Amino acid sequence: MNPTNRYTETETHVSQETAASLGLQLRVLNASTAAEIDAAFEALALTQAGVLLVSADLFLFSRREQIVARAAEQFLPSIYGWHEYAVAGGLMSYGPSLFDAYRLVGVHIGKILNGAKPADMPVEQMRSGGISGII
């Protein structure tokens, strides 16, 4: 988790509750710099963690190559919140492509600037790796 993210406390609380309900032990490690990411992986090596779940934080996203490489070094199965982690070599992601999401925002803004009414525009649902469909 990135401790500077305003949602970290809430995400940590929900994750702790979920882990407890499944009978799992969750250890939360924080990192807000590249050096702290390395330190977190050193701590993970000492705890013999069975799996890694990386928060869907934009700082951590910007360091995805470092995180994916360190997880691979430790043969640590890892789950990520953005599709781009899997593209970078991570095991799996549970979320959509952040790049596709931002592209879609631009498409919608362009339509609105060209006169489209937001209420008349279709709702588009994201899936892992891109857009799955228009409603």
C-alpha positions as CSV (number, residue, x, y, z in Angstrom):
1,M,0.0,0.0,0.0
2,N,1.0,3.6,-0.6
3,P,0.6,5.3,2.8
4,T,0.2,8.7,1.2
5,N,-2.9,7.6,-0.7
6,R,-6.0,9.0,0.9
7,Y,-7.8,5.6,0.4
8,T,-5.1,3.4,2.0
9,E,-6.7,3.4,5.5
10,T,-10.1,2.3,4.1
11,E,-8.6,-0.2,1.7
12,T,-6.5,-1.6,4.5
13,H,-9.5,-2.0,6.8
14,V,-11.6,-3.7,4.2
15,S,-8.7,-6.0,3.2
16,Q,-8.0,-6.9,6.9
17,E,-11.7,-7.8,7.5
18,T,-11.9,-9.9,4.3
19,A,-8.8,-11.8,5.1
20,A,-10.0,-12.5,8.7
21,S,-13.4,-13.7,7.4
22,L,-11.5,-16.2,5.1
23,G,-9.2,-17.3,8.0
24,L,-6.1,-15.7,6.3
25,Q,-3.4,-13.6,7.9
26,L,-2.8,-10.3,6.1
27,R,0.4,-8.3,6.5
28,V,0.2,-4.8,5.1
29,L,3.5,-3.3,3.9
30,N,3.7,0.4,2.9
31,A,5.8,2.0,0.3
32,S,5.8,5.5,-1.2
33,T,9.3,5.5,-2.8
34,A,11.3,3.1,-4.9
35,A,13.6,2.3,-2.0
36,E,10.6,1.5,0.2
37,I,9.3,-0.9,-2.4
38,D,12.6,-2.7,-2.2
39,A,12.4,-2.7,1.6
40,A,8.9,-4.1,1.5
41,F,10.1,-7.0,-0.7
42,E,12.9,-7.7,1.7
43,A,10.3,-7.9,4.5
44,L,8.2,-10.2,2.4
45,A,11.1,-12.5,1.9
46,L,11.5,-12.8,5.7
47,T,7.8,-13.6,6.3
48,Q,7.6,-16.3,3.6
49,A,4.4,-14.7,2.2
50,G,2.3,-17.0,0.1
51,V,0.8,-14.3,-2.2
52,L,1.1,-10.6,-2.9
53,L,-1.8,-8.3,-3.5
54,V,-0.7,-4.8,-4.7
55,S,-3.0,-1.9,-4.2
56,A,-4.4,-0.1,-7.2
57,D,-2.5,3.1,-6.4
58,L,-1.1,5.4,-9.1
59,F,2.4,5.7,-7.5
60,L,2.7,1.9,-7.3
61,F,1.4,1.7,-10.9
62,S,4.2,4.0,-11.9
63,R,6.7,1.5,-10.4
64,R,5.0,-1.6,-11.8
65,E,8.1,-2.9,-13.6
66,Q,10.0,-2.8,-10.3
67,I,7.2,-4.5,-8.4
68,V,6.7,-7.2,-11.0
69,A,10.4,-7.9,-11.2
70,R,10.8,-8.2,-7.4
71,A,7.8,-10.5,-7.1
72,A,9.2,-12.7,-9.9
73,E,12.6,-12.8,-8.1
74,Q,10.8,-14.3,-5.0
75,F,8.6,-16.6,-7.1
76,L,5.7,-14.8,-5.3
77,P,2.3,-15.2,-6.9
78,S,0.9,-11.7,-7.3
79,I,-2.4,-10.1,-8.1
80,Y,-2.6,-6.5,-9.3
81,G,-5.4,-4.0,-9.7
82,W,-4.5,-2.8,-13.3
83,H,-4.1,-4.8,-16.5
84,E,-0.8,-3.2,-17.3
85,Y,0.9,-5.2,-14.4
86,A,0.1,-8.4,-16.3
87,V,1.4,-6.8,-19.5
88,A,4.6,-6.0,-17.6
89,G,4.9,-9.7,-16.7
90,G,2.8,-10.0,-13.5
91,L,0.8,-13.1,-12.9
92,M,-2.7,-11.7,-13.1
93,S,-4.8,-8.5,-12.7
94,Y,-8.3,-8.1,-11.5
95,G,-8.9,-4.7,-13.0
96,P,-9.2,-2.9,-16.4
97,S,-6.5,-1.2,-18.3
98,L,-5.7,2.2,-16.8
99,F,-4.5,3.4,-20.2
100,D,-7.8,2.3,-21.9
101,A,-9.8,4.0,-19.1
102,Y,-7.9,7.3,-19.7
103,R,-8.3,7.0,-23.4
104,L,-12.1,6.4,-23.0
105,V,-12.3,9.6,-20.8
106,G,-10.7,11.5,-23.7
107,V,-13.2,10.0,-26.2
108,H,-16.2,11.0,-24.0
109,I,-14.8,14.5,-23.4
110,G,-14.3,15.0,-27.2
111,K,-17.9,14.0,-27.9
112,I,-19.2,16.4,-25.2
113,L,-17.1,19.2,-26.6
114,N,-18.5,18.5,-30.0
115,G,-22.1,18.9,-28.7
116,A,-23.1,15.5,-27.4
117,K,-25.3,15.5,-24.4
118,P,-23.9,13.3,-21.6
119,A,-27.3,11.9,-20.7
120,D,-27.7,10.6,-24.3
121,M,-24.3,8.9,-24.4
122,P,-24.1,5.1,-23.7
123,V,-22.6,3.7,-20.6
124,E,-19.4,1.7,-21.4
125,Q,-18.2,-1.0,-19.0
126,M,-14.5,-1.8,-18.7
127,R,-13.2,-5.3,-18.3
128,S,-9.6,-6.5,-17.7
129,G,-7.6,-5.4,-20.7
130,G,-10.2,-3.0,-22.3
131,I,-13.8,-2.2,-23.0
132,S,-16.2,-5.1,-22.8
133,G,-19.3,-3.5,-24.2
134,I,-21.7,-0.6,-24.5
135,I,-25.0,-0.5,-22.7
